[in-house]
Amino acid sequence: MKLTHTIVAAALALILSACNNNEDTNNNAGSVNDAAPANVQTTTDHGAKDKSPEVGFELAGGNIEEATNIPEKEKTAILAAFDEYMEAFNEEDMDRYMNVISKNPEGFNYETEKADVKAVFNEYDITRTAENTTIIKYDKTNAQVFTNLHTSLQQPGTGAKIDRNGRQVTVFVKENNKWLVTSVYFIGDSSTE
């Protein structure tokens, strides 16, 4: 059972955000992992390189406020891209999911993401539910979307289940006039698992 729990926990970390190259994450000084409070069980960091936009909230808490400079047309497009990201994942639709991922993401590799997410879709039944979705940072080429995220994961082969709550910032970049996911920052709540 302990091995199953470890496998499910690893898969949960994988599915909560885009996959990354572990060497990049582990060697990034000043990454989100460095700022995680000691009582937090899971922190996943993607794109915490010098060229990445600064995340618009503290992963350990903080007030969440909507950016005030978002043109209505862009707000609609960004939220639609976020909804597509969530729905495509929940429906386990690889083509739709990969169409909302940047072809040049920061902090993870596009092809590795595709392979890893396909493996997760084959192994687990997953549902992610977003609440309090808010665009917290915006400029013409980058946007950050905060959400409280609930993930329910089940491994049909073993019956293992996990329900997890956390906070996530999904960073979008505008490529070819489309908003695409370029990095994801997630921190799990320590009170759930």
C-alpha positions as CSV (number, residue, x, y, z in Angstrom):
1,M,0.0,0.0,0.0
2,K,2.9,2.4,0.8
3,L,4.3,1.9,-2.8
4,T,0.8,2.6,-4.3
5,H,0.5,5.7,-2.2
6,T,3.9,6.9,-3.4
7,I,3.0,6.2,-7.0
8,V,-0.3,8.0,-6.7
9,A,1.4,11.0,-4.9
10,A,4.0,11.2,-7.7
11,A,1.2,11.1,-10.3
12,L,-0.7,13.7,-8.4
13,A,2.3,16.0,-8.5
14,L,2.6,15.4,-12.2
15,I,-1.1,16.0,-13.0
16,L,-1.4,19.1,-11.0
17,S,0.8,21.0,-13.3
18,A,2.8,20.7,-16.5
19,C,5.7,18.3,-16.2
20,N,9.2,19.6,-15.9
21,N,12.7,18.5,-16.3
22,N,13.7,17.6,-12.8
23,E,17.3,18.6,-13.4
24,D,16.2,22.1,-14.2
25,T,13.9,22.3,-11.1
26,N,16.4,21.0,-8.7
27,N,19.2,23.3,-9.9
28,N,17.1,26.5,-9.9
29,A,18.2,28.7,-7.0
30,G,15.5,31.1,-5.9
31,S,12.7,28.7,-7.2
32,V,9.3,28.3,-5.7
33,N,10.6,25.2,-3.9
34,D,13.0,27.4,-1.9
35,A,10.2,29.5,-0.5
36,A,7.8,26.7,0.5
37,P,6.9,26.7,4.2
38,A,8.1,23.6,6.1
39,N,4.5,22.3,6.7
40,V,3.6,22.2,3.0
41,Q,3.6,18.6,1.7
42,T,3.8,19.3,-2.1
43,T,5.3,22.1,-4.1
44,T,5.6,21.9,-7.8
45,D,7.6,24.5,-9.7
46,H,7.8,25.1,-13.4
47,G,9.4,28.0,-15.2
48,A,11.1,29.6,-12.2
49,K,14.0,30.8,-14.4
50,D,15.3,34.4,-14.6
51,K,13.3,35.1,-17.8
52,S,10.0,33.9,-16.3
53,P,7.5,36.5,-15.1
54,E,7.4,36.9,-11.3
55,V,4.5,35.0,-9.9
56,G,1.8,37.4,-8.7
57,F,1.0,36.0,-5.3
58,E,2.9,34.3,-2.5
59,L,2.4,30.5,-2.6
60,A,2.2,30.5,1.2
61,G,-0.8,32.8,1.2
62,G,-1.5,36.4,0.5
63,N,-4.5,38.4,-0.8
64,I,-5.7,37.5,-4.3
65,E,-6.7,40.5,-6.3
66,E,-7.7,40.8,-9.9
67,A,-5.4,42.8,-12.1
68,T,-7.1,46.0,-13.1
69,N,-5.4,46.6,-16.4
70,I,-7.0,43.8,-18.4
71,P,-8.9,44.7,-21.6
72,E,-12.3,42.9,-21.6
73,K,-11.5,41.1,-24.8
74,E,-8.2,39.7,-23.4
75,K,-9.8,38.8,-20.1
76,T,-12.4,36.7,-22.0
77,A,-9.7,35.1,-24.1
78,I,-7.5,34.3,-21.1
79,L,-10.3,32.8,-19.0
80,A,-11.5,30.8,-22.1
81,A,-7.9,29.4,-22.5
82,F,-7.8,28.5,-18.8
83,D,-11.2,26.7,-19.1
84,E,-10.0,24.8,-22.1
85,Y,-6.8,23.8,-20.2
86,M,-8.9,22.4,-17.4
87,E,-11.6,20.8,-19.5
88,A,-9.2,19.1,-21.9
89,F,-7.3,17.6,-19.0
90,N,-10.5,16.4,-17.2
91,E,-11.8,14.9,-20.5
92,E,-8.3,13.3,-21.0
93,D,-8.3,14.7,-24.5
94,M,-4.6,14.8,-25.5
95,D,-5.0,16.8,-28.6
96,R,-7.0,19.5,-26.9
97,Y,-4.7,19.6,-23.9
98,M,-1.5,19.9,-26.0
99,N,-3.2,22.7,-28.1
100,V,-3.3,24.9,-25.0
101,I,0.3,24.2,-24.0
102,S,3.0,26.6,-25.3
103,K,5.2,25.0,-28.0
104,N,8.1,26.7,-26.2
105,P,7.2,26.5,-22.5
106,E,9.5,27.7,-19.7
107,G,10.6,25.1,-17.2
108,F,9.4,22.0,-18.9
109,N,9.7,20.3,-22.3
110,Y,6.7,20.1,-24.6
111,E,7.4,16.6,-25.8
112,T,8.1,15.3,-22.3
113,E,4.9,16.9,-21.1
114,K,3.0,15.1,-23.9
115,A,4.5,11.7,-23.0
116,D,4.0,12.1,-19.3
117,V,0.4,13.3,-19.5
118,K,-0.5,10.5,-21.8
119,A,0.9,8.0,-19.3
120,V,-1.1,9.7,-16.5
121,F,-4.3,9.5,-18.6
122,N,-3.7,5.8,-19.2
123,E,-3.1,5.0,-15.5
124,Y,-5.5,7.3,-13.5
125,D,-9.0,8.8,-13.5
126,I,-8.6,12.4,-12.6
127,T,-10.9,15.3,-12.1
128,R,-9.7,18.9,-11.4
129,T,-12.1,21.6,-10.2
130,A,-11.1,25.2,-10.1
131,E,-12.7,27.8,-7.8
132,N,-12.0,31.5,-7.4
133,T,-10.3,31.8,-10.8
134,T,-8.8,35.2,-11.0
135,I,-6.4,36.9,-13.4
136,I,-3.8,38.3,-11.0
137,K,-1.3,39.7,-13.5
138,Y,-1.5,40.8,-17.0
139,D,0.4,42.5,-19.8
140,K,0.1,42.2,-23.6
141,T,2.2,39.0,-23.8
142,N,1.8,37.3,-20.3
143,A,-1.0,36.6,-17.9
144,Q,-1.2,34.8,-14.6
145,V,-4.4,33.0,-13.5
146,F,-4.8,32.1,-9.9
147,T,-7.2,29.4,-8.7
148,N,-8.0,27.3,-5.7
149,L,-7.7,23.8,-7.2
150,H,-9.3,20.5,-6.0
151,T,-8.0,17.3,-7.5
152,S,-9.6,14.0,-7.2
153,L,-7.5,11.1,-8.4
154,Q,-8.2,7.4,-8.6
155,Q,-6.0,4.5,-9.8
156,P,-8.5,2.0,-11.2
157,G,-6.0,-0.8,-11.1
158,T,-5.5,-0.6,-7.4
159,G,-8.5,1.4,-6.2
160,A,-6.2,3.9,-4.6
161,K,-7.8,7.4,-4.2
162,I,-6.6,10.8,-3.3
163,D,-8.5,14.1,-2.9
164,R,-6.2,17.1,-2.7
165,N,-6.7,20.9,-2.4
166,G,-4.2,23.6,-3.3
167,R,-3.5,26.9,-4.9
168,Q,-2.2,27.2,-8.4
169,V,-1.0,30.0,-10.7
170,T,-1.1,29.1,-14.3
171,V,1.1,31.4,-16.4
172,F,0.0,32.0,-20.0
173,V,2.0,33.5,-22.8
174,K,0.5,34.9,-26.0
175,E,1.8,33.0,-29.1
176,N,0.3,33.5,-32.5
177,N,-2.5,35.5,-31.0
178,K,-3.5,32.6,-28.7
179,W,-3.0,32.3,-24.9
180,L,-1.1,29.2,-24.1
181,V,0.2,27.7,-20.8
182,T,4.0,28.3,-20.4
183,S,4.4,27.4,-16.7
184,V,2.5,26.4,-13.6
185,Y,3.1,27.0,-9.9
186,F,1.2,24.8,-7.5
187,I,1.3,24.3,-3.7
188,G,-0.8,21.7,-2.0
189,D,-2.7,22.5,1.2
190,S,-1.1,20.7,4.1
191,S,-4.5,19.9,5.7
192,T,-5.6,17.6,2.9
193,E,-4.4,14.2,1.5
